[in-house]
Amino acid sequence: MFTRIVVGTDGSETATEAVRQAVELAQATGASLQVVSAYEPAAPRPEATSEQRDAPNDVQTGAGPRENLNFAIDSATGMAKNAGVEATPHAREGDPADAIIDVAESTNADLIVVGTRG
């Protein structure tokens, strides 16, 4: 039925439910899971020196959006692996919908699972 399922997560309650549902579908069909999370680039601090502004965005602000993304992806892939489902993480900078569609197209996914927004 399904061989590749894409699930989007931001670590929220509704996204976690979407991951849970995607894991159950993957278990039932033997599909692999592609876990996608998107983040906005961090803005440099206004008082940063030119040397600091040249550093990667994550370094400029210390802990930022990427750390939240890593937590969301690690939680989702951990949930899948605990259920015996093969899961591949995909971190993307930019719009979440675009990131999910990009991964779905590049992996030739059969199904996309997302939670609700707002």
Buried (B, 14 or more C-beta within 10 A) or exposed (E): EBBBBBBBBBBEEBBBEBBBBBBEBBBEEEBBBBBBBBBBBBEBEEEBEEEEEEEEBBEBBEEBBBEBBBEBBBBBBEBBEEBEBBBBBBBBBEEBEEBBBBBBEEBEBBBBBBBEEE
